[in-house]
């Protein structure tokens, strides 16, 4: 996936520095979390694609 969006590597590096894993014991018990994150990613990619045009 990173090959499809090479400009995201920069974002990944910045995010790794900012978002260190926080203790979230209940996070795996939330079945909606994955779909929510996926929808956020789709929205972010849409915005990034608009900027590239």
DSSP file (Angstrom, degrees, kcal/mol; ACC not computed):
  #  RESIDUE AA STRUCTURE BP1 BP2  ACC     N-H-->O    O-->H-N    N-H-->O    O-->H-N    TCO  KAPPA ALPHA  PHI   PSI    X-CA   Y-CA   Z-CA
    1    1 A X    >>        0   0    0      0, 0.0     4,-1.4     0, 0.0     3,-0.5   0.000 360.0 360.0 360.0 -35.5    0.0    0.0    0.0
    2    2 A X  T 34  +     0   0    0      1,-0.2     6,-0.2     2,-0.2     7,-0.2   0.838 360.0  58.6 -63.1 -30.0    2.9    2.4    0.7
    3    3 A X  T >4 S+     0   0    0      1,-0.2     3,-0.5     2,-0.1    -1,-0.2   0.846 104.0  51.3 -66.5 -32.1    4.0    1.9   -2.9
    4    4 A X  T <4 S+     0   0    0     -3,-0.5     2,-0.3     1,-0.3    -1,-0.2   0.814 122.7  30.6 -72.2 -30.0    0.6    3.2   -4.1
    5    5 A X  T ><  +     0   0    0     -4,-1.4     3,-2.0     1,-0.1     4,-0.4  -0.619  66.5 166.2-129.9  71.8    0.9    6.3   -1.9
    6    6 A X  T X  S+     0   0    0     -3,-0.5     3,-1.4     1,-0.3     4,-0.4   0.810  75.5  64.0 -61.0 -28.7    4.5    7.2   -1.6
    7    7 A X  T 3> S+     0   0    0      1,-0.3     4,-0.8     2,-0.2     3,-0.5   0.681  90.0  68.8 -68.7 -14.8    3.7   10.6   -0.2
    8    8 A X  H <> S+     0   0    0     -3,-2.0     4,-3.1    -6,-0.2    -1,-0.3   0.691  80.3  76.3 -76.3 -17.3    2.1    8.8    2.8
    9    9 A X  H <> S+     0   0    0     -3,-1.4     4,-2.4    -4,-0.4    -1,-0.2   0.903  93.9  51.1 -58.4 -39.5    5.6    7.7    4.0
   10   10 A X  H  > S+     0   0    0     -3,-0.5     4,-2.2    -4,-0.4    -1,-0.2   0.933 111.3  47.2 -63.0 -45.0    6.2   11.2    5.2
   11   11 A X  H  X S+     0   0    0     -4,-0.8     4,-3.0     1,-0.2     5,-0.2   0.909 109.9  53.7 -62.5 -41.7    3.0   11.2    7.1
   12   12 A X  H  X S+     0   0    0     -4,-3.1     4,-2.4     1,-0.2    -1,-0.2   0.927 108.8  48.9 -59.0 -45.2    3.7    7.7    8.6
   13   13 A X  H  X S+     0   0    0     -4,-2.4     4,-1.3     1,-0.2    -1,-0.2   0.916 113.7  45.9 -62.6 -42.9    7.1    8.9    9.9
   14   14 A X  H  X S+     0   0    0     -4,-2.2     4,-1.7     1,-0.2    -1,-0.2   0.915 112.7  50.4 -66.3 -41.8    5.5   12.0   11.5
   15   15 A X  H  X S+     0   0    0     -4,-3.0     4,-3.6     1,-0.2    -2,-0.2   0.873 104.8  57.3 -65.7 -36.4    2.7   10.0   13.0
   16   16 A X  H  < S+     0   0    0     -4,-2.4    -1,-0.2     1,-0.2    -2,-0.2   0.877 108.3  47.5 -61.8 -36.0    5.1    7.5   14.5
   17   17 A X  H  < S+     0   0    0     -4,-1.3    -1,-0.2    -3,-0.2     3,-0.2   0.861 121.6  35.4 -71.8 -34.6    6.8   10.2   16.4
   18   18 A X  H  < S+     0   0    0     -4,-1.7     2,-1.2     1,-0.2    -2,-0.2   0.907 112.8  54.6 -87.7 -45.2    3.6   11.8   17.6
   19   19 A X     <  +     0   0    0     -4,-3.6     2,-0.2    -5,-0.2    -1,-0.2  -0.639  64.3 176.0-100.6  81.0    1.3    8.8   18.2
   20   20 A X        -     0   0    0     -2,-1.2     2,-0.1    -3,-0.2    -3,-0.1  -0.586  49.3 -87.3 -74.8 145.0    3.1    6.4   20.6
   21   21 A X        -     0   0    0     -2,-0.2     2,-0.3     1,-0.1    -1,-0.1  -0.317  46.3-153.4 -58.6 127.4    0.8    3.5   21.5
   22   22 A X        -     0   0    0     -2,-0.1     2,-0.5    -3,-0.1    -1,-0.1  -0.743  30.3 -93.5 -98.3 150.1   -1.2    4.4   24.5
   23   23 A X        +     0   0    0     -2,-0.3     2,-0.3     1,-0.1    -1,-0.0  -0.490  52.5 164.5 -64.8 117.1   -2.5    1.7   26.9
   24   24 A X    >   +     0   0    0     -2,-0.5     3,-1.5     1,-0.1     4,-0.4  -0.666   9.2 173.2-134.5  78.4   -6.0    0.8   25.6
   25   25 A X  T 3  S+     0   0    0      1,-0.3     3,-0.3    -2,-0.3    -1,-0.1   0.768  81.3  45.9 -61.2 -25.9   -7.1   -2.4   27.2
   26   26 A X  T >  S+     0   0    0      1,-0.2     3,-1.5     2,-0.1     4,-0.3   0.510  84.4  94.3 -94.5  -4.2  -10.6   -2.2   25.8
   27   27 A X  G X  S+     0   0    0     -3,-1.5     3,-1.1     1,-0.3     6,-0.2   0.848  83.7  51.1 -61.6 -35.3   -9.7   -1.3   22.3
   28   28 A X  G 3  S+     0   0    0     -4,-0.4    -1,-0.3    -3,-0.3    -2,-0.1   0.632 102.3  62.7 -77.2 -11.0   -9.7   -4.9   21.0
   29   29 A X  G <  S+     0   0    0     -3,-1.5     2,-0.8     1,-0.1    -1,-0.2   0.476  82.9  88.5 -90.3  -1.7  -13.2   -5.4   22.5
   30   30 A X    X   -     0   0    0     -3,-1.1     3,-1.2    -4,-0.3     4,-0.5  -0.832  55.3-172.5-100.9 103.1  -14.8   -2.8   20.3
   31   31 A X  T 3> S+     0   0    0     -2,-0.8     4,-0.5     1,-0.3     3,-0.3   0.739  83.4  57.5 -68.2 -21.8  -15.9   -4.4   17.0
   32   32 A X  H 3> S+     0   0    0      1,-0.2     4,-2.2     2,-0.1    -1,-0.3   0.633  85.3  82.3 -82.1 -12.8  -16.8   -1.1   15.4
   33   33 A X  H <> S+     0   0    0     -3,-1.2     4,-2.7     1,-0.2     5,-0.2   0.918  88.6  50.2 -60.8 -45.5  -13.3    0.4   15.9
   34   34 A X  H  > S+     0   0    0     -4,-0.5     4,-2.4    -3,-0.3    -1,-0.2   0.915 112.3  46.2 -62.5 -43.6  -11.8   -1.2   12.8
   35   35 A X  H  X S+     0   0    0     -4,-0.5     4,-2.1     2,-0.2    -1,-0.2   0.864 112.3  52.1 -67.7 -34.2  -14.6    0.0   10.5
   36   36 A X  H  X S+     0   0    0     -4,-2.2     4,-2.1     2,-0.2    -2,-0.2   0.937 110.9  46.4 -65.5 -46.3  -14.4    3.4   12.0
   37   37 A X  H  X S+     0   0    0     -4,-2.7     4,-2.5     1,-0.2    -2,-0.2   0.906 110.9  53.6 -62.8 -41.6  -10.7    3.6   11.4
   38   38 A X  H  X S+     0   0    0     -4,-2.4     4,-2.3     1,-0.2    -1,-0.2   0.903 108.2  49.3 -60.4 -41.8  -11.1    2.3    7.8
   39   39 A X  H  X S+     0   0    0     -4,-2.1     4,-2.2     2,-0.2    -1,-0.2   0.882 109.9  51.6 -67.3 -36.4  -13.7    5.0    7.1
   40   40 A X  H  X S+     0   0    0     -4,-2.1     4,-2.6     2,-0.2    -2,-0.2   0.930 109.2  50.6 -62.5 -44.2  -11.3    7.7    8.5
   41   41 A X  H  X S+     0   0    0     -4,-2.5     4,-2.6     1,-0.2    -2,-0.2   0.912 109.1  51.0 -61.1 -43.1   -8.5    6.4    6.3
   42   42 A X  H  X S+     0   0    0     -4,-2.3     4,-2.2     1,-0.2    -1,-0.2   0.919 111.2  48.1 -60.3 -43.7  -10.8    6.5    3.2
   43   43 A X  H  X S+     0   0    0     -4,-2.2     4,-2.1     2,-0.2    -2,-0.2   0.912 111.7  49.5 -64.5 -42.1  -11.7   10.1    4.0
   44   44 A X  H  X S+     0   0    0     -4,-2.6     4,-2.4     1,-0.2    -2,-0.2   0.919 110.5  50.3 -63.2 -43.4   -8.1   11.1    4.5
   45   45 A X  H  X S+     0   0    0     -4,-2.6     4,-2.6     1,-0.2    -1,-0.2   0.885 107.9  53.8 -63.2 -38.4   -7.1    9.5    1.2
   46   46 A X  H  X S+     0   0    0     -4,-2.2     4,-2.1     2,-0.2    -1,-0.2   0.931 110.3  46.8 -60.0 -45.5   -9.9   11.3   -0.6
   47   47 A X  H  X S+     0   0    0     -4,-2.1     4,-1.7     1,-0.2    -2,-0.2   0.911 112.5  49.6 -64.3 -42.2   -8.6   14.6    0.7
   48   48 A X  H  X S+     0   0    0     -4,-2.4     4,-1.3     1,-0.2    -1,-0.2   0.893 109.5  51.7 -64.4 -39.0   -5.0   13.8   -0.2
   49   49 A X  H  X S+     0   0    0     -4,-2.6     4,-1.0     1,-0.2     3,-0.2   0.885 106.1  54.6 -65.5 -38.2   -6.1   12.8   -3.7
   50   50 A X  H >< S+     0   0    0     -4,-2.1     3,-0.6     1,-0.2    -1,-0.2   0.897 106.2  52.7 -61.0 -39.6   -7.9   16.1   -4.2
   51   51 A X  H 3< S+     0   0    0     -4,-1.7    -1,-0.2     1,-0.2    -2,-0.2   0.814 105.2  55.5 -66.3 -29.8   -4.7   17.9   -3.3
   52   52 A X  H 3<        0   0    0     -4,-1.3    -1,-0.2     1,-0.2    -2,-0.2   0.727 360.0 360.0 -75.7 -21.8   -2.7   16.0   -5.9
   53   53 A X    <<        0   0    0     -4,-1.0    -1,-0.2    -3,-0.6    -2,-0.1   0.500 360.0 360.0 -74.6 360.0   -5.1   17.0   -8.8
